[in-house]
């Protein structure tokens, strides 16, 4: 649901993100929500919106974050991702482990 304040570029960005989320198996409403939130945050970070939250302005852009926080990025998975997988696998002692220890326990 592109908004009237969005430029043609932002409408294309919205459709692109929405189609990507749909390909990953999300529902249509969830895909629309993710795409709209992402586009609105990008607009805020580039000064295209009238108001923006502090977290939108100071957080890393989605386009950069996706590459850095992916499984293949230079730092690998985040601590939160590793901890969630350890919890799913019911690994004992995970609450006292650091990132390196979690990676080793999950390997």
Secondary structure, 3 states (H helix, E strand, C coil): CCCCCCCHHHHHHHHHHHHHHHHCCCCHHHHHHHHHHHHHHHHHHCCCCCCCCHHHHHCCCHHHHHHHCCCCCCCCCCHHHHHHHHHHCCCCCHHHCCHHHHHHHHC
